[in-house]
Amino acid sequence: MARDVVRAADGTPVRAWVYVAAPAVAARLRRTGRRIEGGEWCPTGA
């Protein structure tokens, strides 16, 4: 699901993609998931 948000670093409005996961998946991601440096998961910005 997409949300229109404001980037905290510079106040730029951006579209953020929010992923919703079942409780078991969310717990596993909290335990073993890795943050994406800079938050940009798609280098082309598409």
Backbone hydrogen bonds, N-H to C=O, Kabsch-Sander energy under -0.5 kcal/mol:
donor,donor_aa,acceptor,acceptor_aa,energy
3,R,16,A,-3.0
5,V,3,R,-0.6
5,V,14,V,-3.0
7,R,12,T,-3.2
11,G,7,R,-2.7
14,V,5,V,-2.7
16,A,3,R,-3.7
16,A,14,V,-0.6
18,V,1,M,-3.6
18,V,16,A,-0.6
19,Y,17,W,-0.5
26,A,22,A,-2.9
27,A,23,P,-2.4
28,R,24,A,-2.0
29,L,25,V,-2.6
30,R,26,A,-2.2
31,R,27,A,-1.8
32,T,28,R,-3.1
33,G,29,L,-2.3
37,E,35,R,-0.6
39,G,36,I,-2.4
40,E,37,E,-0.8
41,W,39,G,-1.0
45,G,42,C,-2.5
